[in-house]
């Protein structure tokens, strides 16, 4: 499996290009900005982007959806509980982030569903707390955690629809049940390192010990 972490847009957002170099199938997680850079990387590795997956609906993560979909025709996937955010971002927020309003979802993600990437799959784990429809994506060895879990930190819970207790439960009962050597691929470059592991976070994350 091909995995590339890319820092894009505002607020040090991490976008991820995930693909199967054997079949050429790929998806992009949270293409917040710099669609042309992401597509150049895909082309360099003979990958075609079939899906745009949003870990949640906040503007700093969905701001590049429109351009990415226009350039690739990829289907947008987001959890049903955040789907309304795609088409309801206030104009002031779009201007602030230099973003375009996202097209609506093509596929509404469900907990436990698997998104196929060639011969591989990413399992959707519904992890509300930062937002009602927040999701993480798991494939053996890696978990893409969006704004649910960062490196030794967690996402904000002071936003509309957020809940600290819900976030805590999502992390403790869902993410922290994954194998300790699973690499944590967060939604922002906010930590001392760009990635972590489940075992490290269980031991050192001060918010969820």
C-alpha positions, -999 to +999 in steps of 0.1 A: +000+000+000+012+035-009+007+061+018+019+097+016+013+123+042+012+159+029+008+191+049-015+214+029-035+246+033-040+265+065-036+253+100-011+226+091-037+202+079-024+167+069-039+153+037-032+117+028-028+100-006-035+063-001-033+039-030-025+004-044+004+007-069-005-027-084-040-017-095-035+021-096-065+028-074-063+055-048-081+079-025-073+111-008-082+119+028-090+155+036-077+173+005-079+207+022-058+226-004-031+222-031-050+198-052-025+201-080+003+190-057-017+160-046-025+151-082+011+155-093+021+130-066-006+106-077+005+109-114+041+103-104+031+070-088+006+060-115-023+064-092-059+076-100-079+091-072-114+074-071-126+088-037-123+119-016-128+110+020-134+136+047-128+127+083-153+154+092-170+185+078-150+214+091-139+239+065-101+235+071-105+198+059-130+201+031-118+233+015-102+215-015-131+191-022-145+212-050-113+215-070-103+179-063-136+166-075-135+189-106-101+176-115-107+139-108-144+131-108-138+113-075-167+105-053-169+124-020-174+103+012-183+117+046-204+104+075-241+113+074-239+133+106-215+158+090-228+157+055-248+190+059-215+208+066-203+202+030-229+226+016-234+250+046-200+265+053-206+302+059-192+325+032-171+343+058-154+311+067-148+302+030-131+336+025-110+332+056-096+299+044-095+308+007-118+278+002-147+269-021-180+254-010-178+217-013-201+197-035-225+174-016-215+139-006-218+111-031-215+084-004-226+086+032-201+067+053-213+042+079-195+028+109-179-005+100-181+001+063-149-007+042-137+016+014-118-004-012-085+009-025-075-017-051-066-048-032-067-031+002-094-017+023-099+011+049-125+004+076-146+033+088-147+039+125-173+064+136-156+086+163-179+115+172-167+141+197-149+167+177-179+167+154-210+145+153-199+127+121-162+124+128-146+092+114-112+075+116-100+051+088-082+019+097-062-006+077-038-030+095-008-010+105-023+024+102-052+046+115-060+080+100-075+099+129-086+132+115-092+157+144-101+130+169-066+121+180-034+140+175+002+133+186-001+136+224-032+157+220-069+155+209-092+176+188-112+206+201-145+200+218-156+236+222-172+238+187-209+234+178-219+197+180-187+187+199-186+169+232-156+161+254-172+130+269-182+117+235-147+123+222-131+106+252-153+076+248-145+074+210-108+074+217-108+050+246-134+024+234-127+025+197-092+039+187-073+026+217-086-009+211-064-011+179-030-029+181-004-009+200+020-008+170-007+008+147+007+041+133-014+071+141-018+094+111-033+126+125-053+154+108-029+182+117+008+186+122+005+198+158+028+174+176+065+169+182+065+143+154+041+140+124+030+105+134+027+084+165+015+049+175-015+037+195+008+024+222+026+057+225-007+076+228-021+053+254+010+058+275+018+095+269-013+114+257-022+135+287-058+139+277-069+103+276-047+083+301 
